[in-house]
């Protein structure tokens, strides 16, 4: 099961880096919720930020991933440097993301994605 979660997480990150909203949506439950630094939103609002080029990813460097599982729920912790253009300016943040997946009707779907800034 851990391999399936890692595959789903990596599919999401590859789609995110490419700003591929269809690819991201394929991994997410329609009610997926995102928590950012200073803002929170549902799936449609998150995808709209990519479509309107508010978020323009440039480089994503994953340093490690760990999966913890509890029955039909799993959490993938991803240590990542996420570079993107915000307002035309390049910015890079070191995050630990908490990606919560739930098995819904036999398919693992992302239901919660939280960015936590790491400072060290």
TAQUI-V328978 format. One record per helix or strand of 3 or more residues. SS is the DSSP state (h for helix, s for strand). FROM is the first residue (numbers start at 0). LEN is the number of residues. If there is no record, write none. Layout:
ss = (SS:SS)
from = (FROM:FROM)
len = (LEN:LEN)
This chain:
ss = (h:h:s:s:h:s:s:s:s)
from = (1:20:27:38:42:55:72:88:106)
len = (16:7:9:4:9:15:14:16:11)
